[in-house]
Amino acid sequence: MRVAAPTGNMSDGLLQLGRRPPPTRGAALWQSGFRPFFALAPLAATVALGGWLALLHGAINATGSLTGVDLHVHEMVFGFVAAVIAGFLLTAVKNWTGRAPASPRVLVVLVALFVVGRVALIAEALGGPRGIGGVEPLFLVLLAILIARVVIVARNWRNLGIATLVALLALADVLSHVAAWTGSSSLAASMRAAAVLLPCVLLAVIGGRVIPMFTRNVVLEHGGVVRQPGALDIAAVVAVAAAALAGTAAPLHRALAPLEPWVVIVAGALTLARMIGWQSLRARSTPLLWILHVGHGALGFGLLALGAARRWPTTIPGSAATHLLAVGAIAVLCLGMMTRVALGHTGRPLVLPRSALVAYLVLLVALALRVAAAWRPVLLDPSAAAFALAFLLFLVGYAGPLLRPRADGAPG
């Protein structure tokens, strides 16, 4: 049984840049960035979470430069989340500019760098040559160059900010290694904050574009009206960017510490305020939509909770607020966009597989368990298991579309 999304254009505006004979099944994997990276993301999350639990329970000891919570944050963001970002942007930028950021051969190189980086970090953590994990940032550095090159050549200035965010994420990846090599605790804390908050800025930008648009396609059929983007949306994105800047800078400049919580709280309030007029309640019967609204709502509430945890640390544990953002906003929106993109951009109707709906629900259970684990640590294991299961369910349900040529015979 499948759950349909009654939207119009099944490819959500994909530019078809001429037709040619469809690729074979093996070659199809390299025709668009979302295909290999959406397949790798669930595997990266599963390995990273398994390693983190093994560290927590003393089953293994991390002896590399990155250890403990720094290694956990690093691999969940610069591994798992970065794979989703790469898959989405390599596909979206082609749509925005009419130019593919990476040819199939370059895409193979990019995927190889991603895999080599993960293996190098694991090898170093398990006792391999110290510093070998330093090759890992090459993946995000190359991704940033590819995205920026296409945006600049196409003079697609509207998306220059997104290219800049990818470059900043690559810089944060590099600096996280520098912090580990130099033993700088303040730089390490700064990069942990950047790892969580920079993806939030990207989600605020992209989410503000696509969530109202996708919702509009549905509610118009029922006489509803979705608010057009305006000054409130600009203010919300600027506020989230300011929160990311304040959160990243505060560990390095202690004078900013008293100001940071209020900047983050304002960002959360504006993020929730911009959802007024998005017709979120009308999206509740369409899973491909409500998962995006839930994720964006978690972005707003997560920022509010993070600001409150910084200002009143005895009321809200910092780990609860951080994971409301990391799981509730970042992971939920990643899963929501993966399930949509992998249908629309393989020429298939926007009909959600039942396994994907189950994945949505399992991920929300993981969110609830992880937030509660701030008070009851015994819930950490089931939370991690549910998180991994959600994305593995995506992989099982979407392996066919990711590996096979487009259903409509178009390239991509």
Steps between C-alpha positions, in 0.01 A plus 500: 500500500626847415410848620441749221590866501248688280744742343522618144844478342647169605858618452451827694636715219794291380652640182524233233808601301427297190435127468738217428481120531456406867808366680534143613421414859867517605563827321181656638659529844741764367251709302405729790654587835206396713524137390831391658489744792146418608608134498814574702337727760306225685811282507712787635242568773483135601879461523540830686231418755627146546849633566369761743311243705806273500706790637241582765484140620878457500498235228763696306741782577547788255870580483500743206511878499120525513357319800186484710222746432711683241523185290127434542398852396750498216379179340130571541538842335802488269419140413127423504355852461768605250406203280136612493602861431728385216229287343242774522714791381673316215151432367337833587781717365464330162134595511570859609778571250451257212856375561603177668752569780659156454529270201463127569879466521534790743211359701691172533799695634278687746345178627844343529621793712197463725558128553877536541444773759270282705736202482801718591328636810397153612851366437658782702249460783579128521873553528611579146758767412428817692379782276385276214146626556619839378415395144131495592419873437604465134148378422326815622772725358448352152122519539523869594719570196263317263191680631665844503645457151164422340315774691759763403537392136122500459478838679236341720552761771180405684671180611842645576407495868441125484840449336650711779333282765651186346842669503454592868401142579818381329701753702339378822597145405863604450507701823354209698811304406723797584336521843567131557863523388576809709296399804305827495187439708351839410540439125358150542193642679463762229506238224248280685264797501571574133436137408146521640412859411635535144268225367216681679569811291492291183171344609354842577585618147395188308204421724362850461502453124370149452263433790254780414531416129428131545215582740354753258475230233276299732285759677410684181308190398288547812460876486776581747754779466862484615670824602749633247861545618574847635685706757424256782676220313806716435509597868476136606789389276716793611422419863595133460824607330568740788432217747750279317759779510439571868504133596823440310673813628396480867747224601782705346390838639356464847371857495233380254370233735232718668365613160498163325190350671281794404614493137414130483162552670406777255598272211274225635206736546532641146537149355169400656335831409581457131295180499184703558315486171678183382177301554679235705176345625381446143817299437422245772339251261801499264806331654742643241390844622440462871847356558646824360275716719593294806869541420475875453297531818769304685755749362312783669437319828854363501649848472273622780607205716868553420481867592318415823757232583778754453323766709348277768711181497331352806158493332576331164793263447718611213500151348118503480500832314786398272332176400165669448688688227722215383233230483174696494602763247806383306435125480123531452540753218776290345274195493204702373698649212670170414167320467364774275805564282562131440150467355465823303849491352473141383186577300267323741169626638511657845354189662666427833597135555353354816852428629578873480193589705614249762845661483346840578326361808806308619714814469251698708522226764880534487460875554276454804734240650813709441355813659376294795846341529628834631318402820503120457831390339373142476302618195813578299531151352139465379511857365810425291350171381179672394693774319705248303193289426312800358770571243558134420127473427547786255787315335300177470196676357693721260780271379308437177446866401858591598659222294271485198469746209224761514156352457409756232809432290645848551868549593592547864 
